[in-house]
Amino acid sequence: MSEHELDARNLLCPLPVIRTQDAVKKLQPGDRLHVHCTDPGALHDIPTWCRINGHGVGDIVQQGREIVITVQVVAGED
Amino acid sequence: MAEQRKAVALISGGLDSMLAAKAMLEQGIRVEGINFFTGFCVEGHTHAIRRQDAAKPKRNNALWVAEQLGIKLHIVDVIEEYKDVVLNPKHGYGANLNPCLDCKIFMVHKALEWIDAHGFDFIITGEVVGQRPMSQRKDTMPVVARESGAEDRLVRPLCAQNLPATLPEREGWIDRERMYGFSGRSRKPQMALAKQYGFTEWAQPAGGCCFLTDEQYAHKLADFWQGRGERRYELDDIMLLKVGRHLRPRPHFKMIIGREEGENNFLEGYRKQFVHLRALSLEGPLALIDGHVDDSDLELAARLVCRFGKGRDAERVQVVITDLHGETRVMDVAPLSADDVPQAWYL
């Protein structure tokens, strides 16, 4: 299990989701990806993407304009 | 036991593609969704940027639809490849800069590449004969099937009964009688089917799902190409066309002026790439200058940006101007009056 960071700040939806999707493809089950974003749409979209693709959602921390969403990689991506 | 067949559905986030995918799920097909991000997708960008829209729900409708259907969704970045569709559409543009027929051919072709790479059997779209003036006409729907290369592996469940039988129908993977014969622009059959499937909510994007169909956006894009002297773009260019007021006071430069705090914050992210200015002595918006400017242009730009700030009625306002090297200077100017700003400057 390892920790990874993804900078998706200043990107608008759906780019934070696309970057998350692409990053998760390279990770292993058990890894965690901390996605840093500024588009409030990510608060809805990244957890939705995780649910429909079988991944877990960990902490969601919002500080000012920045949001950090933790994705828990569960399944290998197709 | 028969092998479960697999299809990928083009999911836009609207009702028709949702219904088309559902119709195939109902026939026991394993469906996954695919959504292409071209850079021109509407998807609430303006809402995401503008602070005054902060209370409006922000969600990607394609993801939302996928969750309602219980299917996976693959969002594919096609920004680079899509440029050729926008710049050189073989079948031309619609009412604005919308290359709808070429776009549909492109997306079905990309879906075909995807199913071939992932071992899927066919492609589903929510197209309805006669629903759209360019890409969903009786004479253009076969063009999409042919030029995309999908041919008879393209299934349109909402209007399948009006079209020749496809491979999945002939092979008995799906039942033609359990698809539909919708045609024309009426939405009533779709509403009735949504009710039948128990859907009570769906996205209804005003003005379509693509900025290229928007007259004002298309005008700004055409102006952008003219101003740059060449027809090309990068993602940042087309994103900036969605934000702020765009004014061209002189042929060789235009200004992008934030309309509120959210837009000013968004434009802040681009300020290092542009000469930019903002009122210093009285609150006002951030403005980016696109083009090459001399001192007289800068004075005009400074006077113009004051027009949209709290200093619009002041006699003099100090404006701080930052060049591309980050060097700043302050200019003391008289704001332009409303009469000094011709309507023709607005893009």
Interface residues (C-beta under 8 A of the other chain):
Chain A: N10 L12 C13 P14 L15 V17 I18 Q21 D39 P40 G41 L43 H44 D45 T48 W49 R51 I52 N53 R65 D78
Chain B: N35 F37 C41 E43 G44 H45 A48 I49 A54 P57 K58 R59 N60 A62 L63 W64 A66 E67 G70 I71 K72 L73 H74 I75 V76 D77 H118 M239 N265 G269
